[in-house]
Amino acid sequence: MLAWFTSFADWLVYGQWGFDPTERLGTALHFFVEDTSKIFALLMVMIYLIALVRASLRIERVRDYLAGRSRFVGYGLGSTFGAITPFCSCSSIPLFLGFTSAGIPIGTTMAFLLTSPLINEVAIVLLGSLLGWKFTIAYVVIGMTVGVLGGFFLDSIRAERLLQPFARKAFEQASAPVPAAAAAGTLTLAERHSFAVDELKDIFSRVWKWVFIGVGLGAALHGFVPQGWIEQHLGDGQWWTVPAAVVLGIPLYSNATGVIPVMESLITHGLPVGTTLAFCMSTVAASFPEFILLKQVMQWRLLAILFALLLVSFTLVGWIYNLATPWVV
């Protein structure tokens, strides 16, 4: 099926628009058309299907299910839910607020918030097709591990104390079990479909421009950056290139889907896998827009702790990946 998008790009860029496949502009446009059409198609299908499953989900039921279970079960479930929901860092924040208001433990909620922008089902499919399944499996394991360990750490320091007053109050008040009479009724198929369509429109309206930006940057790197330029300027795997890449990624903003073409282009042009991964994870999960939104529900101290946690995690991941490249790529 993925070959269809290559054929479509061939037909449009080289056949209809008449660009030369041997020239940089033609190569860049082909990359942009192929990856954009592929990402949009997968994005729409996956968001709709996941929304169908989630149509009857009540957050209160999740809280009640977690009650009495070990904290690491909660972290694992929060991280897993973050991995299967197609949200970028900013669009996952409303769910974070919903979890907090429902009284779900802060560590579980944070595990979701940390994992959600790093992993989604579309990103997994694209990573597998572009960079191989060993890389993809390792990426998923590391992303979920960051979520679980981050949730454990933030639970250990009782991070709920550092929420803004309104969010902390909502968390403290949401401790009583939900009466059985308040359980959601069974939705009809038409209602599920309506919910899924609304969810698709809402999420797609938030994400589409970042897909264009991410793929556009990837296309520029793919078509116009001379071979070896990035390797020459960012270093050949020196230890300092990883934290430097993390810092460089902070001003940017993308989602896991949009950043994958950038990752592919950077690796193709010689940047070490770990350095590339650190840069892209920073772009996805430690962006300025995300922290601007999080400031509405977190005090500065908690924001600083979360920021430092992400930067240290991504730097360690980059160093480990650079050392383990022969086994994962």
C-alpha positions, 0 to 999 in steps of 0.5 A: 500500500505504501508503494502507492504514495511513491507512485502518486508522487512520481505521477504528480511531480515528475509526470504532471509538474514536469520536474527533473528527478535528477535535480534537487528541487524535483527530489525535494518536491517528490519527498514532500508530496510522497510523505505528506500524502502518506502521513495524511492518509494514515493520520485520518484512518488511525485517528478515526479508528482510535476514536471509535474505540474511545467513544465510550471511555469514561475517565472516572472508570480509568481512575476506579480501575487503577485504585488498589493496583501497584503504582507501576501498573498505573505508570505502564497503563498511562504510558500505553494510553499515551502511546496509542493516542494520536496527540501532539504535546499541546493537544494531549494537555486537555486530556492531562487536565481531564485525568487530573480532574478525575483524581487519577494519580499524578504519576500515571497522568504524567506518564501519559503526558510524557509518552503521548507526544513521543509515540503514536500508532502512525509514527510506529507505522512510518518509522517501521517503513522508513528506518526498520523495525529494530529501530522502531521497537527500540524507539517505542521501548525507550519512549515508554520507559521515559514515561514510566520513569518520569511518572515514578519520579514525579509521584515520588516528589508529590508533584500534585503539590506543584499544580496551579491552585485550581488544578490541585483543588480539582485533583484533591476533590476527585477522590470519591468513587463514581456512583453506578448510576453515573456510568455512561450508557451504551453509545449507538454506532451512529453516535460512535461514528459522530464522535470519531468524525468530530475527533478527527476534525478536531485533531486534524485541524491542530496537526495538519500544519505541523505535518506540512512544516515537518515534511517541508523541513525534511524535504529541504534537508533531503533535497538541498542540504549537500551530502555531509554538511550536517555531519561536518557542522554537528560533529561525527558523534562527539559527546557534546553533539547530543546535548547540543541537538537537544537544546537546538530542538527546543525552539521548534515544535512538531509532533511525532508524525511530522518529525519522522521525515526530518529524522529520516533526512538527518540520518540519511545525511550522516548525523548519528542516530542517537544525536538525531533521535535526541534532537527530534524527541526534544522537538516533539516533547520539550517545545516552547508551545507545550510549556506555554500551555502547561504553565496554565496548570503547573507552577514554575517549579514543576515546569522547571523539574519537568523541563530538566527531566526531559532534557536529561532523559533525551541526552541519555537516550542519544548517548545510549543510541549512539553507542548501540547503533550497530544493534538497532539500525 
